[in-house]
Amino acid sequence: MDERNQSAGITFVLSGFSEYPQLQMPLFLVFFAIYTVSVVGNLGMIVIIRINPKLHTPMYFFLSHLSFLDFCYSSITTPKLLEILVVDVRTISYVGCMMQFFLGCTLVITEMSMLAVMAYDRFVAVCNPLLYTVAMSPKLCSLLVAGTYTWGGMCSLTITCSLLELSFCGSNIIHHFGCEYSAIISASCSDSHVSQMTCFIISTLNEVCSLLIILASYVFIIVTIIRMPSAGGLRKAFSTCASHLTAITIFHGVILLLYCVPNSRSSQLFTKVATVLFTVVVPMLNPLIYSLRNNDVKETIRKLVNTKKFSHPM
């Protein structure tokens, strides 16, 4: 208990990309541009869904929450990344570090569950189109969303509590630009076996369950599409799933990439790059994926642009 109390008062030093001092400013400009696009894109997607009655459907209800999750996740990690790229003192408090990890972990698990819920939504829409609005009622959609947030919070709290049991009595340097799990474990001076097992079980459970739901949903979707007699129906069914499949592939692809990286010093740079993809780039891609492939979203954007033009004549 005394060691944990001492740990609570320490300050971590984030190494970030300090081994490449000549790249600090270029990286800052690139990440700042990506973060700006991410914030505008995700908040813009939420606004577009709110103001267009045609988008008040279960699919877009889930998509608005996906955009909210991406906005929150990028806003938890990216500002600190930008800060340590331009300041000499790259520190974060113990409480701030644990809070950043808890919120980030909550949002990742919640988004993983949200993508599985969206796969189920596409399954109902394609396989039972006549019963879609009845099966995916507003009450059920709200319950599914509330469940994903609650589950994400519970899982994250369990993992974070296991980290709070660790002591940090040696080096307080975290070889990362944020409080990523493996980097925190590496900085600890106590036995992390229980924490690592807890994280492994919860992570594996969420990943496997999410992928099984997605796989089962798309197996039924593919079978239904194959049985469709008309090419027009096939194209329409595929178009409703293409954006979601792209988002799933990117999200789970990067996660699996991070899982396959061994915890060693030689992999630190690779882990940082993969984490940048996950925390900075992926939140920017989702609104682009859904807007570029969706005629209703593009139509709403065009109307907003035209309205803005006419309201400010030259």
C-alpha positions as CSV (number, residue, x, y, z in Angstrom):
1,M,0.0,0.0,0.0
2,D,2.9,2.4,0.8
3,E,4.5,1.8,-2.6
4,R,1.2,2.5,-4.4
5,N,0.8,5.7,-2.4
6,Q,4.3,6.7,-3.5
7,S,3.4,5.8,-7.1
8,A,0.4,8.1,-7.0
9,G,2.7,11.1,-6.4
10,I,5.2,10.5,-9.3
11,T,5.3,12.2,-12.6
12,F,5.9,10.2,-15.8
13,V,8.1,11.5,-18.6
14,L,6.8,10.7,-22.1
15,S,9.6,10.0,-24.6
16,G,7.3,10.5,-27.6
17,F,9.4,10.8,-30.8
18,S,12.3,12.5,-29.0
19,E,14.9,10.2,-30.7
20,Y,14.0,12.1,-33.9
21,P,14.5,15.8,-32.9
22,Q,14.6,16.9,-36.6
23,L,11.1,15.5,-37.2
24,Q,9.4,17.2,-34.2
25,M,7.9,20.2,-36.1
26,P,7.0,18.3,-39.3
27,L,5.3,15.6,-37.2
28,F,3.4,18.3,-35.2
29,L,2.1,19.9,-38.4
30,V,1.1,16.6,-39.9
31,F,-0.7,15.4,-36.7
32,F,-2.3,18.8,-36.2
33,A,-3.7,18.7,-39.7
34,I,-5.0,15.2,-39.3
35,Y,-6.5,16.0,-35.9
36,T,-8.3,19.1,-37.3
37,V,-9.8,17.0,-40.2
38,S,-10.8,14.4,-37.6
39,V,-12.6,16.8,-35.3
40,V,-14.3,18.7,-38.2
41,G,-15.3,15.4,-39.9
42,N,-16.7,13.6,-36.8
43,L,-18.5,16.6,-35.4
44,G,-19.7,17.5,-38.9
45,M,-21.1,13.9,-39.3
46,I,-23.0,14.2,-36.1
47,V,-24.5,17.6,-37.2
48,I,-25.4,16.3,-40.6
49,I,-27.2,13.3,-39.1
50,R,-29.1,15.5,-36.7
51,I,-30.3,18.1,-39.3
52,N,-31.3,15.7,-42.1
53,P,-34.6,13.8,-41.3
54,K,-33.7,11.2,-44.0
55,L,-30.8,10.1,-41.8
56,H,-32.9,9.5,-38.7
57,T,-32.6,5.8,-39.0
58,P,-31.0,3.1,-36.8
59,M,-27.9,2.9,-39.1
60,Y,-27.2,6.6,-38.8
61,F,-28.1,6.6,-35.1
62,F,-25.2,4.2,-34.5
63,L,-23.0,6.1,-36.9
64,S,-23.5,9.3,-35.0
65,H,-22.3,7.5,-31.8
66,L,-19.3,6.0,-33.8
67,S,-18.4,9.6,-34.8
68,F,-18.8,10.7,-31.2
69,L,-16.5,7.9,-30.0
70,D,-13.8,8.8,-32.7
71,F,-14.0,12.4,-31.7
72,C,-13.5,11.7,-28.0
73,Y,-10.8,9.1,-28.5
74,S,-8.7,11.4,-30.8
75,S,-9.2,14.3,-28.4
76,I,-7.9,12.2,-25.4
77,T,-4.6,11.2,-27.0
78,T,-3.8,13.7,-29.8
79,P,-3.5,17.0,-27.9
80,K,-1.0,15.4,-25.5
81,L,0.9,14.1,-28.5
82,L,1.0,17.6,-30.1
83,E,2.1,19.1,-26.8
84,I,5.1,16.8,-26.3
85,L,6.2,17.5,-29.9
86,V,6.7,21.3,-29.2
87,V,7.7,21.5,-25.5
88,D,10.9,20.5,-23.8
89,V,9.1,19.2,-20.6
90,R,7.2,16.1,-21.7
91,T,5.5,15.0,-18.5
92,I,2.2,13.7,-17.3
93,S,1.1,13.1,-13.8
94,Y,0.3,9.6,-12.5
95,V,-3.4,10.5,-12.1
96,G,-3.5,12.0,-15.5
97,C,-1.8,9.0,-17.0
98,M,-4.3,6.5,-15.4
99,M,-7.2,8.7,-16.5
100,Q,-6.0,8.9,-20.1
101,F,-5.6,5.1,-20.2
102,F,-9.0,4.5,-18.6
103,L,-10.9,6.8,-21.0
104,G,-8.9,5.6,-24.0
105,C,-9.5,2.0,-23.1
106,T,-13.2,2.6,-22.5
107,L,-13.6,4.3,-25.9
108,V,-11.7,1.5,-27.8
109,I,-13.8,-1.3,-26.3
110,T,-17.0,0.7,-26.8
111,E,-16.2,1.3,-30.4
112,M,-15.4,-2.4,-30.9
113,S,-18.8,-3.2,-29.5
114,M,-20.4,-0.5,-31.6
115,L,-19.0,-1.9,-34.8
116,A,-20.5,-5.3,-33.8
117,V,-23.9,-3.7,-33.2
118,M,-23.7,-2.0,-36.6
119,A,-23.0,-5.3,-38.2
120,Y,-26.1,-6.7,-36.6
121,D,-28.0,-3.7,-37.8
122,R,-26.8,-4.3,-41.4
123,F,-27.8,-8.0,-41.0
124,V,-31.4,-7.0,-40.1
125,A,-31.6,-4.4,-42.9
126,V,-30.4,-6.8,-45.6
127,C,-31.9,-10.1,-44.5
128,N,-35.2,-8.7,-43.1
129,P,-35.9,-5.4,-44.8
130,L,-39.7,-5.4,-44.3
131,L,-39.3,-5.9,-40.5
132,Y,-36.2,-3.6,-40.2
133,T,-38.0,-0.6,-38.6
134,V,-39.9,-2.9,-36.3
135,A,-36.9,-5.1,-35.3
136,M,-34.6,-2.1,-34.8
137,S,-36.9,0.0,-32.8
138,P,-35.7,3.3,-31.2
139,K,-35.9,1.6,-27.7
140,L,-33.8,-1.3,-28.8
141,C,-31.2,1.0,-30.5
142,S,-30.9,3.1,-27.4
143,L,-30.5,-0.1,-25.2
144,L,-27.8,-1.4,-27.5
145,V,-25.9,1.9,-27.4
146,A,-26.2,2.2,-23.7
147,G,-25.0,-1.4,-23.4
148,T,-21.9,-0.8,-25.4
149,Y,-20.9,2.3,-23.3
150,T,-21.6,0.4,-20.1
151,W,-19.6,-2.7,-21.1
152,G,-16.7,-0.6,-22.3
153,G,-16.6,1.3,-19.0
154,M,-16.7,-1.9,-17.0
155,C,-14.0,-3.6,-18.9
156,S,-11.8,-0.6,-18.9
157,L,-12.3,-0.1,-15.1
158,T,-11.2,-3.7,-14.5
159,I,-8.0,-3.3,-16.5
160,T,-7.2,0.1,-15.0
161,C,-7.7,-1.2,-11.4
162,S,-5.1,-3.9,-12.2
163,L,-2.7,-1.2,-13.3
164,L,-3.3,0.7,-10.0
165,E,-2.0,-2.3,-8.1
166,L,1.4,-1.8,-9.7
167,S,4.3,0.2,-8.2
168,F,6.5,2.6,-10.1
169,C,9.7,3.0,-8.0
170,G,12.4,2.9,-10.7
171,S,12.5,4.7,-14.0
172,N,9.5,7.0,-14.6
173,I,10.1,7.2,-18.3
174,I,7.3,5.9,-20.5
175,H,8.7,5.1,-24.0
176,H,5.6,6.3,-25.8
177,F,3.7,9.5,-26.6
178,G,0.8,8.5,-24.4
179,C,-0.2,6.1,-21.6
180,E,-0.4,3.0,-23.7
181,Y,-0.7,-0.3,-21.7
182,S,2.5,-2.0,-22.7
183,A,4.5,1.2,-22.1
184,I,3.0,1.6,-18.6
185,I,3.8,-2.0,-17.8
186,S,7.4,-1.6,-18.9
187,A,7.8,1.4,-16.6
188,S,6.6,-0.6,-13.6
189,C,9.0,-2.2,-11.0
190,S,6.5,-4.7,-9.6
191,D,5.1,-8.0,-10.8
192,S,2.6,-7.3,-13.6
193,H,1.5,-10.9,-14.3
194,V,-2.0,-10.4,-12.8
195,S,-2.5,-7.2,-14.7
196,Q,-1.3,-8.7,-18.0
197,M,-3.5,-11.7,-17.6
198,T,-6.5,-9.5,-16.8
199,C,-5.8,-7.3,-19.9
200,F,-5.2,-10.4,-22.1
201,I,-8.5,-12.1,-21.1
202,I,-10.6,-9.0,-21.4
203,S,-9.0,-7.9,-24.7
204,T,-9.3,-11.4,-26.2
205,L,-12.9,-11.8,-25.1
206,N,-13.9,-8.5,-26.6
207,E,-12.0,-9.0,-29.9
208,V,-13.3,-12.6,-30.4
209,C,-16.9,-11.8,-29.5
210,S,-16.9,-8.7,-31.7
211,L,-15.4,-10.5,-34.7
212,L,-17.8,-13.5,-34.2
213,I,-20.8,-11.3,-34.3
214,I,-19.5,-9.4,-37.3
215,L,-18.6,-12.7,-39.1
216,A,-21.9,-14.3,-38.4
217,S,-23.8,-11.2,-39.5
218,Y,-21.9,-11.0,-42.8
219,V,-22.2,-14.7,-43.5
220,F,-26.0,-14.3,-43.5
221,I,-25.7,-11.0,-45.5
222,I,-23.6,-12.7,-48.2
223,V,-26.0,-15.6,-48.4
224,T,-29.0,-13.3,-48.8
225,I,-27.2,-11.2,-51.4
226,I,-26.3,-14.2,-53.5
227,R,-30.0,-15.3,-53.5
228,M,-31.1,-11.9,-54.7
229,P,-32.6,-12.2,-58.2
230,S,-31.9,-8.6,-59.5
231,A,-28.5,-7.0,-59.9
232,G,-30.0,-3.7,-58.7
233,G,-30.9,-5.2,-55.4
234,L,-27.5,-6.8,-55.1
235,R,-25.7,-3.4,-55.6
236,K,-28.0,-1.7,-53.1
237,A,-27.4,-4.3,-50.5
238,F,-23.7,-4.2,-51.0
239,S,-23.5,-0.4,-50.9
240,T,-25.2,-0.4,-47.5
241,C,-22.4,-2.7,-46.1
242,A,-19.3,-1.5,-48.0
243,S,-18.6,1.5,-45.7
244,H,-19.1,-0.6,-42.6
245,L,-16.8,-3.4,-43.9
246,T,-14.1,-0.8,-44.7
247,A,-14.3,0.7,-41.2
248,I,-14.2,-2.8,-39.6
249,T,-11.2,-3.9,-41.6
250,I,-9.2,-0.8,-40.7
251,F,-10.2,-0.8,-37.0
252,H,-9.6,-4.5,-36.3
253,G,-6.6,-4.7,-38.7
254,V,-4.7,-2.1,-36.7
255,I,-5.7,-3.7,-33.3
256,L,-4.5,-7.1,-34.5
257,L,-1.3,-5.5,-35.7
258,L,-0.7,-4.1,-32.2
259,Y,-1.5,-7.4,-30.6
260,C,1.1,-9.2,-32.7
261,V,3.9,-6.9,-31.7
262,P,6.1,-8.4,-28.9
263,N,6.9,-6.3,-25.9
264,S,10.6,-5.4,-26.6
265,R,12.7,-2.4,-27.1
266,S,13.2,-3.2,-30.8
267,S,9.4,-3.0,-31.3
268,Q,8.9,0.4,-29.5
269,L,9.0,2.5,-32.7
270,F,6.7,0.1,-34.5
271,T,4.3,0.2,-31.6
272,K,4.3,4.0,-31.6
273,V,3.7,4.2,-35.4
274,A,0.8,1.6,-35.1
275,T,-0.7,3.5,-32.2
276,V,-0.5,6.8,-34.2
277,L,-2.5,5.0,-36.9
278,F,-5.1,3.9,-34.4
279,T,-5.4,7.1,-32.3
280,V,-4.8,9.8,-34.9
281,V,-5.5,8.4,-38.4
282,V,-8.4,6.0,-37.9
283,P,-10.7,8.6,-36.2
284,M,-10.1,10.8,-39.3
285,L,-10.9,8.0,-41.8
286,N,-14.3,6.9,-40.5
287,P,-16.3,10.1,-41.4
288,L,-14.5,10.2,-44.8
289,I,-15.4,6.5,-45.5
290,Y,-19.1,7.0,-44.6
291,S,-19.5,10.4,-46.3
292,L,-17.7,9.6,-49.6
293,R,-19.8,6.5,-50.2
294,N,-23.1,7.8,-49.0
295,N,-25.4,9.8,-51.3
296,D,-27.7,11.1,-48.5
297,V,-24.7,12.5,-46.6
298,K,-23.2,14.1,-49.7
299,E,-26.6,15.6,-50.6
300,T,-26.9,17.1,-47.1
301,I,-23.3,18.5,-47.4
302,R,-24.1,20.1,-50.8
303,K,-27.3,21.7,-49.4
304,L,-25.4,23.1,-46.5
305,V,-22.7,24.5,-48.8
306,N,-25.3,26.0,-51.2
307,T,-27.3,27.5,-48.3
308,K,-24.1,29.1,-47.0
309,K,-23.3,30.6,-50.4
310,F,-26.8,32.1,-50.8
311,S,-26.9,33.5,-47.3
312,H,-23.6,35.4,-48.0
313,P,-24.0,36.9,-51.5
314,M,-21.0,38.6,-53.0
